[in-house]
Amino acid sequence: MFDVLRYHDISESTHRILNPLSAEKQNLIGDLCSLRPGMRQLDLACGKGEMLCQYARRHDIEGVGIDVYPPFIDLANRRAGELGVERSVAFTVGDAGQPELEPQQFDVVSCIGATWIGGGLDGAIRLMAQWVTSGGWLLVGEPYWIEVPDAGLRAEVEAGQEFAELAGTLDRFDAAGTELVEMVLADADDWDRYSASQWRNVADWLLEHADDPDAEAVREVRDGARRSYLAWQRRCLGWGVFLLRPQ
């Protein structure tokens, strides 16, 4: 069976941010949180660590990032060195759904595009709330439906989780005991750059690795993802980072 993590390695090889959010919008989120020196952030499923590294550089905060995939942690540590913040941030290989940390130690707890670590949005919010200080921020990156597709396509994308339209997403935040204070949403251009650049990365990889045993599987995954995106995902699926406070 083809390793989906290998596909992400290939398709997102040029990406520092592993979601459809521009660097400008990622920086805007830090500004909206009024980050300042001495604050601490926990980033669950941190990927390549770009958010923590940039916030440490821009706002002089400290942070901890956890991700289950060792190559991402290696890249995060390398990025921290490039930006000169290796003394401010610490990246660890581990289960982001079970971080071994003292509770209520972080001014910001983020889970950007990985609420599956808590079994879905509600569980992820409950998980995150354990480590945030009173009055602190929860940053949740989550898809939402712009236009709800047919049941089969919806089941394919949600894969056992549950998404809602924006008003329904607000209801889910309320039910989880949080207040939606702000949000930063990806637009169509953000989605295009995130998705289409993956097609380019795969195309370049295939040119250089035509004899790789996984080449045909990589091509098939790319072709399916590209067709789905152009046929309906671009029209139907939104994505954003929601700034919450526990109530």
N, C-alpha and C positions, 0 to 999 in steps of 0.2 A: 504494500500500500504506500502511495506517495506521501511523503512527510509534508504536511501543510506549512510547518514552520520553515522548511527549506524554500517553499514557494515565496513566503513573505521575505525571507532573506534576499531572494533574487529580485522580486518585484519592487521592494522598497529599499533597494541597496543604496540609492542616492538620497533617501529621505532621512532627515533628522527628526521630523515630527511625523509620527505614525498615525495620523488621522487627518481628515480634510479641513485643517485649520491653518491659516497662513501664519507666518512668524509675527506679522503685525498684530493679528488678533490674539495670538498667544500672549504677546507682550501687553496688550490691552487688558487682558484678564488680570495680570499682575498689578496693573495700575488700579483697576477697579477694586481690588482687595486692599488697596492702600498699604502694600508691603513696605516694611521699613527695617532698618538694621536690627538684628537681634531676634526677629521673628523666625519661627521654625515651621517647615512644611514636610509632611509625609506624603509621598507620591506612590500609590499602590498600583502595581503593574506599570512601572515607569517607562518601559520600553528602552529607548536609547538615552534617556535622561535629559533631553534637551530643555524641557520646562524647568526643571530644578536648576540646571546649570545656568540658564539665562536669568532666572530670578535671583540666583546668588550673585551673579555678576552685576545685574542692573539695580538690585535693591539691597544687597549685602545681607541676605537672609542665610540661614542654615537649613539643611534639608537631609532627608533620608529617602532613598528610592529603593524599592523592592521589585524584582521581576524574576520569574521562574526560568527565563531563558538566558543561559550564561553568555552567549555571544553579545546580547544586548547590553548586559552589565559591563562587559569588557569595553564596548564602544562608549558607554556612559562614562566610565572612568577615564577613557582617553579624551573624551570631550571636556570633562572637568579640568584636565591638565591643559588642554588647548586654551581654555578661557581663564585659567589661573584661579579656579575656585575649588581645587582639590582638597583644601583644608576646610572648606565650608560645607561640602556635600559628601555623603557616604552612600555608595550603591552596593546592594547586597543581593546575591542569588537566593531566592526563597519563595515560599508560597505567600503571595500577597493577600490571600484570604485568611491567613493565620499568622500575622506578624507578631513576633515575640518582643513586644515593646510595652513600656509602662503606659497606662491609660492617661488621657487628657494632657498630653505633653506637647501638642502641636497647635499652632495658630491656624494652620491651613492643612486640611487633608483632602487630597485629590485622587480621583479615579477616573481617568480620561479614556473613555471608550472600552472599558473592561469591567463593566458591572457584573459580568458572568462570575467574577471571583466571589460574589455573594449570592450566586444563584439567580441574579436578576437585579433590577433597580432597587426594589424594597430591601432585599437582603444586603446589598452593597451599602445603602445608606445606613442601615443599622450597624454594619461593620465599621464604617468610617466614623460614625458618631462616638465610638468608644475612645478614639484617640484625639479628638479635637477639644480644645480648651473652651470654657464658657465664653460665648460671644464670637467664637471662631468661625471660619469658613469651611464649608464642604463644597468642593468643585467636582461636579459630575458631568462627564462627557457621555452623551447618550443619543442614539438615533430617535427620530420621531417621524410619524407619517404626515406627509404633505397631502397625499392622496392615497387612501387605503386601497391596496390592490386586491385581486381575488384571493380566495382562501388558500389556494395552493402556493402562490407566490409569497403570500404573507407567512405561511408556515416555513417556507424555505429560508426566508431571511431571518425570522425571529428565532428559529432553531431551538424551540423550547422556552425562550424568554417571551416577553410581551412588550410591544411598543404601542404608543398611542399617538393621536394627533396632539398638537401643542396644548390645547385646553385640557385634554385628558391627561397629558403629562403633568400639568399643574395639579390636577386632582390627585395624581399618584404621589407627588411631593407632599401635598397636604396630608394625605393618609399616612405617610411615613413620618409625620411629625416635624416637618421642616417648612421653612418659609422661603419661597422663591424671591430673591432680592434683585437679581440681575441675570442677564444671559448674553452670550455672544454666539451667534449662529453662523455656520458655514453658508456661503452663498453658492450659486451655480458655478462660478469661476473657481472657487476653492475646491469644489468637488471635481471639476474637470482637471485641474492641475494635479490633484491627488491621484485620480484614477488614470488619466491618460499618461502620466509620467510612469506609472507602473507598466503600462503596455510597452512603452519605450524601453524601460529597463529589461523587460523580458525579451523583447526583440533583439537588443544588443547582446544579451546573454546567449540567446540561441545561435546567433552568428558565431560566437566564440566557442560554444560548447555543443556543436551539432552532434558529436559522438557520445555525449553524456548519456548514461542509461536512463536518466529521468527527463531527457529533453522532450520526448513526446508528451509525457504527463504534464510538464510545465506548459507546453504549448496549449494543451487541451484546457487546462485550468484558466489560462489567460484568455483563450478564445471565448470560453463560457462566461467569464466575468465581464469581458468587454461587451458581448452581446446583451447580457442582462442589464448592464449599466445604460447602454444606449436605448434599449427597448423600453425600459420602464423605471429603473432605479433612479435615474436622473430626475425624472418627473415626480416620482412618488416619495422618495426617501430624503428626509432632512437630517441634519446633525448639528448638535450644538453643545456648548459647555454652559451649564446652569450653576449659578452661584447661590448657594443655599445657606441658611442658618438654622440649626436645630431650635425648635420652639420649646 
